[in-house]
Amino acid sequence: MQNQTEKLRVGVVGLGWAGETHLKSYLNLPNVEVVALAEPQEVRLTNVGKTYGIEALYTDYRELIERPDLDIVSVATPNHLHMPVTVAALQNHKHVLCEKPLARSGAESRQMVEAAQAAGCVLEVAFNHRQRGDVQVLKNYVDTGALGRVYHGKATWMRRSGIPGMGGWFTSREMAGGGPMIDLGVHVLDMILYLMKEPQVVSVSAATYSELGPRGRGSRNQTLVGTGGYEVEDLATAFLRLADGATLLVEASWAVYGKAADDFGVTLYGTDGGADITVKNYGWEDTLTIYNDTAGVPSEIRPRVWRGEGHQAVVRNFVNTVRSGDWSAHDGSEGMRRTEIIDACYKSALEGREVRVGE
């Protein structure tokens, strides 16, 4: 176990919204110091460094990773860099907090998990939405057994017009690995698997559609941010079979003609009760409803929930894990399982058949 008063030294790679959020979260913790930043865009790198008073700035992430005085590296780059940056950091014996998804594919994520195991270091994935107050309240409720056996669930994140970075890395299959399923679907997939106590997903039947993005519709800001084309789906849907006989539906869109603005949530159906989390435009109040019977009469419970801390809780939990010295269960395997499921979704959609996870 590391001394609780010993300062942990951190480097952050990638300074978009996620990277700056990691940075601010570390700065809020005692005995943690952010000492280095890496970002290929020099203007952004200089501005963020000046804003937070960080002097060690690198346009090449490898120079940051090779510093011998770092304990932790946060990886908040575009998806195609998650694997090489994370593996390099682990090989340099740094603990790593990586943004979601862990990688573009199951094969890449396995390389990352194997590197963490070989180095004996922590690898965690920043699934910030499981830290929401409504998710935490429902998790406690499910863990008491009050829903009985959960036999079916739904997880959705739907946007009507929300393609991020049209023409940039988000819409490049090579750089992103996919569209809304790997970007948004991974969040709600994580939420529902976390709530259901990590069931094994055995097979997937999925479909993807690319109807609006290629025609220039559905962009968040209606302007191009890059010179690339539109190479990914704008809607994905998947039916998942679990080892215990339960089933899940997962649906994610960046752009679709429907009532959603930017809405996500999960639904659980159990033998003794059910539950909904319905989030509209990132709201947090009055989002959770629990359904059961009271004296034989159908009833609803609407628990009071808190906002939750998102990335701040993720970073705090990660730092506490590093300090604990008990790292064996923190090698990125959860993130890898989610990536393997999404892999199977894309393979199923491409081949038009049900696919076993890990096939």
C-alpha positions as CSV (number, residue, x, y, z in Angstrom):
1,M,0.0,0.0,0.0
2,Q,1.3,3.4,-0.9
3,N,1.6,6.0,1.8
4,Q,-1.6,8.2,1.8
5,T,0.5,11.3,2.3
6,E,2.9,10.5,-0.5
7,K,2.2,12.7,-3.5
8,L,1.2,11.0,-6.7
9,R,2.6,12.7,-9.9
10,V,0.3,12.7,-13.0
11,G,0.7,13.3,-16.7
12,V,-2.3,13.9,-19.0
13,V,-2.2,12.9,-22.7
14,G,-4.9,14.6,-24.8
15,L,-6.4,18.0,-23.9
16,G,-9.8,18.0,-25.4
17,W,-12.9,18.2,-23.1
18,A,-12.2,14.8,-21.6
19,G,-8.5,15.5,-20.9
20,E,-9.1,18.8,-19.3
21,T,-11.9,17.2,-17.2
22,H,-9.4,14.6,-16.0
23,L,-6.9,17.4,-15.3
24,K,-9.3,19.4,-13.2
25,S,-10.4,16.3,-11.3
26,Y,-6.8,15.4,-10.3
27,L,-6.3,19.0,-9.1
28,N,-9.2,18.7,-6.7
29,L,-7.5,15.8,-4.8
30,P,-5.1,16.0,-2.0
31,N,-1.5,14.8,-2.5
32,V,-1.9,14.5,-6.2
33,E,0.1,16.8,-8.6
34,V,-0.3,17.1,-12.3
35,V,3.2,17.8,-13.5
36,A,3.1,17.2,-17.3
37,L,0.7,17.6,-20.3
38,A,0.9,16.2,-23.8
39,E,-1.2,17.5,-26.8
40,P,-0.2,17.7,-30.5
41,Q,-2.0,21.0,-31.0
42,E,0.5,23.6,-29.7
43,V,-1.9,26.4,-29.1
44,R,-4.2,24.3,-27.0
45,L,-1.3,22.8,-25.1
46,T,0.1,26.2,-24.3
47,N,-3.2,27.6,-23.3
48,V,-4.2,24.7,-21.0
49,G,-0.7,24.7,-19.4
50,K,-0.9,28.4,-18.7
51,T,-4.4,28.2,-17.3
52,Y,-3.5,25.5,-14.8
53,G,0.1,26.5,-14.1
54,I,1.7,23.4,-15.6
55,E,5.1,24.0,-17.1
56,A,6.2,20.6,-18.6
57,L,4.4,20.6,-22.0
58,Y,5.0,18.1,-24.8
59,T,3.6,17.8,-28.3
60,D,4.9,14.2,-28.4
61,Y,3.2,11.9,-25.8
62,R,6.2,9.6,-25.7
63,E,8.4,12.3,-24.1
64,L,5.8,12.6,-21.3
65,I,5.5,8.8,-20.8
66,E,9.3,8.3,-20.6
67,R,9.6,10.7,-17.6
68,P,10.7,8.6,-14.7
69,D,9.0,10.8,-12.1
70,L,5.4,10.0,-13.1
71,D,3.2,7.6,-11.3
72,I,0.0,8.0,-13.3
73,V,-0.9,8.7,-17.0
74,S,-4.4,9.7,-18.0
75,V,-5.2,8.9,-21.7
76,A,-7.8,11.2,-23.3
77,T,-6.9,11.0,-26.9
78,P,-8.9,10.0,-30.0
79,N,-9.8,6.3,-29.9
80,H,-7.1,5.1,-32.3
81,L,-4.4,6.3,-29.9
82,H,-5.8,4.6,-26.7
83,M,-3.9,1.4,-27.3
84,P,-0.5,2.7,-28.2
85,V,-0.4,5.4,-25.6
86,T,-1.7,3.1,-22.8
87,V,0.6,0.2,-23.7
88,A,3.6,2.5,-23.8
89,A,2.7,4.0,-20.4
90,L,2.2,0.6,-18.8
91,Q,5.5,-0.6,-20.2
92,N,7.0,2.4,-18.5
93,H,5.4,1.2,-15.2
94,K,2.8,4.0,-15.1
95,H,-0.8,3.4,-13.8
96,V,-3.3,4.3,-16.5
97,L,-6.8,5.8,-16.5
98,C,-8.1,5.6,-20.1
99,E,-11.1,7.3,-21.5
100,K,-13.9,5.1,-22.9
101,P,-14.0,3.1,-25.0
102,L,-10.9,1.2,-23.9
103,A,-10.0,0.6,-27.5
104,R,-11.4,0.4,-31.1
105,S,-11.5,-3.4,-30.9
106,G,-11.3,-6.4,-28.7
107,A,-7.9,-7.3,-30.1
108,E,-6.5,-3.8,-29.1
109,S,-8.1,-4.0,-25.7
110,R,-6.6,-7.4,-25.0
111,Q,-3.1,-6.0,-25.7
112,M,-3.8,-3.3,-23.1
113,V,-5.0,-5.7,-20.5
114,E,-2.0,-8.0,-21.1
115,A,0.3,-5.0,-20.8
116,A,-1.3,-4.1,-17.4
117,Q,-1.0,-7.6,-16.2
118,A,2.7,-7.8,-17.3
119,A,3.6,-4.5,-15.7
120,G,1.6,-5.2,-12.5
121,C,-0.1,-1.8,-12.9
122,V,-3.6,-0.4,-12.7
123,L,-5.6,0.1,-15.9
124,E,-9.0,1.6,-15.5
125,V,-11.6,3.0,-17.9
126,A,-13.4,6.3,-17.4
127,F,-17.0,5.2,-17.3
128,N,-18.3,8.4,-15.7
129,H,-22.0,7.9,-16.1
130,R,-22.1,4.9,-13.7
131,Q,-21.2,7.5,-11.1
132,R,-24.5,9.3,-11.5
133,G,-26.7,9.5,-8.4
134,D,-29.6,7.7,-10.0
135,V,-27.4,4.8,-11.1
136,Q,-25.9,4.5,-7.7
137,V,-29.3,4.5,-6.0
138,L,-30.6,1.9,-8.4
139,K,-27.4,-0.2,-8.0
140,N,-28.0,-0.3,-4.2
141,Y,-31.6,-1.3,-4.8
142,V,-30.8,-4.0,-7.2
143,D,-28.1,-5.4,-4.9
144,T,-30.6,-5.9,-2.1
145,G,-32.5,-8.3,-4.4
146,A,-35.6,-6.2,-4.5
147,L,-36.1,-6.6,-8.2
148,G,-35.7,-10.4,-8.0
149,R,-34.0,-11.9,-11.1
150,V,-33.6,-9.3,-13.8
151,Y,-34.5,-11.2,-17.0
152,H,-34.6,-8.4,-19.6
153,G,-33.2,-4.9,-19.9
154,K,-32.9,-2.0,-22.3
155,A,-30.1,0.5,-22.6
156,T,-30.4,3.5,-25.0
157,W,-28.7,6.7,-25.9
158,M,-30.5,8.6,-28.6
159,R,-29.8,12.0,-30.2
160,R,-31.8,13.6,-32.9
161,S,-28.9,15.9,-34.1
162,G,-25.7,15.1,-32.4
163,I,-23.0,13.9,-34.7
164,P,-19.8,15.1,-33.0
165,G,-17.1,16.6,-35.1
166,M,-18.5,16.1,-38.6
167,G,-15.5,15.4,-40.9
168,G,-13.1,14.9,-38.0
169,W,-11.8,11.8,-36.1
170,F,-15.3,10.9,-34.7
171,T,-16.6,10.1,-38.2
172,S,-13.5,8.2,-39.4
173,R,-13.9,4.5,-39.0
174,E,-10.1,4.0,-38.8
175,M,-9.7,6.6,-36.0
176,A,-12.9,6.1,-34.0
177,G,-13.6,2.4,-34.6
178,G,-17.3,3.1,-35.2
179,G,-20.1,5.7,-34.6
180,P,-22.6,6.1,-31.8
181,M,-22.5,2.4,-30.7
182,I,-18.8,2.7,-29.7
183,D,-19.2,6.3,-28.6
184,L,-22.6,6.5,-26.7
185,G,-23.7,2.8,-26.7
186,V,-20.6,1.8,-24.6
187,H,-21.7,4.2,-21.8
188,V,-25.2,2.8,-21.5
189,L,-23.9,-0.8,-22.0
190,D,-21.6,-0.2,-19.1
191,M,-24.4,1.2,-17.0
192,I,-26.7,-1.8,-17.5
193,L,-24.0,-4.4,-17.1
194,Y,-22.8,-2.7,-13.9
195,L,-26.4,-2.6,-12.5
196,M,-26.9,-6.3,-13.4
197,K,-23.7,-7.4,-11.6
198,E,-21.6,-8.1,-14.7
199,P,-23.5,-10.9,-16.5
200,Q,-21.8,-12.7,-19.3
201,V,-22.9,-11.7,-22.8
202,V,-22.7,-14.7,-25.1
203,S,-24.1,-13.5,-28.4
204,V,-25.3,-10.5,-30.3
205,S,-27.6,-9.8,-33.2
206,A,-27.2,-6.2,-34.5
207,A,-27.8,-3.8,-37.3
208,T,-26.3,-0.4,-38.2
209,Y,-27.6,2.4,-40.4
210,S,-25.9,5.3,-42.0
211,E,-28.7,7.4,-43.5
212,L,-28.3,11.0,-42.3
213,G,-24.6,11.7,-41.7
214,P,-23.5,10.9,-45.3
215,R,-26.0,13.5,-46.5
216,G,-24.6,16.1,-44.2
217,R,-27.6,15.9,-41.8
218,G,-27.6,15.6,-38.0
219,S,-24.4,17.4,-37.2
220,R,-24.3,19.0,-33.8
221,N,-23.0,22.4,-35.1
222,Q,-23.8,22.0,-38.8
223,T,-20.2,22.8,-39.7
224,L,-17.3,20.7,-40.8
225,V,-14.5,20.4,-38.3
226,G,-12.3,18.3,-40.5
227,T,-11.7,17.3,-44.1
228,G,-12.7,13.6,-43.8
229,G,-15.9,12.0,-45.0
230,Y,-18.6,10.2,-43.0
231,E,-17.6,6.6,-42.6
232,V,-19.5,5.3,-39.6
233,E,-23.1,4.5,-38.6
234,D,-25.5,7.1,-37.3
235,L,-27.9,4.6,-35.7
236,A,-27.1,1.1,-34.2
237,T,-29.4,-1.4,-32.5
238,A,-28.4,-4.7,-30.9
239,F,-30.1,-7.7,-29.2
240,L,-27.9,-9.4,-26.6
241,R,-28.3,-12.9,-25.1
242,L,-26.8,-13.5,-21.7
243,A,-25.4,-16.7,-20.2
244,D,-28.2,-16.9,-17.6
245,G,-31.0,-16.7,-20.2
246,A,-31.6,-13.0,-19.7
247,T,-31.6,-10.6,-22.7
248,L,-30.8,-7.0,-23.4
249,L,-31.6,-4.4,-26.1
250,V,-29.0,-1.7,-26.8
251,E,-29.7,1.3,-29.1
252,A,-27.6,4.3,-29.9
253,S,-27.9,7.2,-32.4
254,W,-26.1,10.4,-33.2
255,A,-28.8,11.4,-35.7
256,V,-32.4,10.1,-36.2
257,Y,-35.8,11.6,-36.8
258,G,-37.5,11.1,-33.5
259,K,-38.5,12.8,-30.3
260,A,-35.1,12.5,-28.5
261,A,-32.9,15.5,-28.1
262,D,-29.9,14.0,-26.3
263,D,-31.5,11.4,-24.1
264,F,-30.3,8.2,-22.5
265,G,-31.3,5.7,-19.9
266,V,-31.8,2.1,-18.9
267,T,-34.8,-0.2,-18.1
268,L,-34.7,-3.3,-16.0
269,Y,-37.5,-5.9,-15.8
270,G,-37.2,-8.3,-12.9
271,T,-39.3,-11.1,-11.4
272,D,-40.2,-8.9,-8.3
273,G,-39.9,-5.4,-9.7
274,G,-38.7,-3.1,-12.4
275,A,-36.9,0.2,-12.8
276,D,-36.4,3.0,-15.3
277,I,-33.7,5.7,-15.5
278,T,-34.7,8.3,-18.1
279,V,-32.3,11.2,-18.6
280,K,-33.2,14.0,-20.9
281,N,-30.4,16.4,-22.0
282,Y,-28.1,15.3,-19.2
283,G,-30.6,16.1,-16.4
284,W,-30.4,14.4,-13.1
285,E,-33.6,15.2,-11.1
286,D,-36.6,12.9,-11.1
287,T,-34.9,10.5,-13.4
288,L,-35.4,7.2,-11.5
289,T,-38.6,5.2,-11.1
290,I,-38.9,1.8,-9.4
291,Y,-42.0,-0.3,-10.0
292,N,-43.3,-3.0,-7.6
293,D,-46.4,-4.2,-5.8
294,T,-47.5,-2.9,-2.4
295,A,-50.0,-5.1,-0.6
296,G,-50.8,-6.6,-4.0
297,V,-51.4,-3.2,-5.7
298,P,-49.1,-1.9,-8.4
299,S,-47.0,1.0,-7.1
300,E,-44.2,3.3,-8.1
301,I,-41.3,4.7,-6.1
302,R,-39.5,7.9,-7.2
303,P,-36.4,8.0,-5.0
304,R,-34.7,11.4,-4.4
305,V,-31.3,11.2,-6.1
306,W,-28.2,13.4,-6.2
307,R,-26.4,14.7,-9.3
308,G,-23.3,12.5,-8.9
309,E,-19.7,13.5,-9.5
310,G,-19.0,11.9,-12.9
311,H,-15.3,12.1,-13.7
312,Q,-14.4,13.5,-10.3
313,A,-15.6,10.2,-8.7
314,V,-13.9,8.2,-11.5
315,V,-10.5,9.9,-10.8
316,R,-10.9,9.7,-7.0
317,N,-11.7,6.0,-7.2
318,F,-8.8,5.4,-9.5
319,V,-6.3,7.3,-7.3
320,N,-7.6,5.3,-4.2
321,T,-7.1,2.1,-6.1
322,V,-3.5,3.1,-6.9
323,R,-2.9,4.0,-3.3
324,S,-4.5,0.7,-2.0
325,G,-1.8,-1.5,-3.5
326,D,-4.5,-4.1,-4.4
327,W,-4.4,-4.0,-8.1
328,S,-5.2,-7.5,-9.3
329,A,-8.8,-6.8,-10.1
330,H,-8.0,-3.5,-11.9
331,D,-6.4,-4.6,-15.1
332,G,-8.9,-3.2,-17.6
333,S,-10.9,-6.4,-18.1
334,E,-14.3,-4.8,-17.6
335,G,-13.5,-2.3,-20.4
336,M,-12.2,-5.1,-22.6
337,R,-15.5,-7.1,-22.2
338,R,-17.5,-4.1,-23.3
339,T,-15.2,-3.6,-26.3
340,E,-15.6,-7.3,-27.2
341,I,-19.4,-6.9,-27.1
342,I,-19.3,-3.9,-29.4
343,D,-16.9,-5.8,-31.7
344,A,-19.5,-8.5,-32.0
345,C,-22.2,-5.9,-32.7
346,Y,-20.3,-4.5,-35.6
347,K,-19.4,-8.0,-36.9
348,S,-23.1,-9.0,-36.7
349,A,-24.3,-5.9,-38.5
350,L,-21.7,-6.4,-41.3
351,E,-22.4,-10.1,-41.8
352,G,-26.2,-10.0,-41.2
353,R,-26.2,-12.8,-38.6
354,E,-26.0,-13.5,-34.9
355,V,-22.4,-13.5,-33.6
356,R,-20.9,-15.1,-30.5
357,V,-18.9,-12.6,-28.4
358,G,-15.2,-13.2,-28.8
359,E,-15.8,-15.1,-32.1
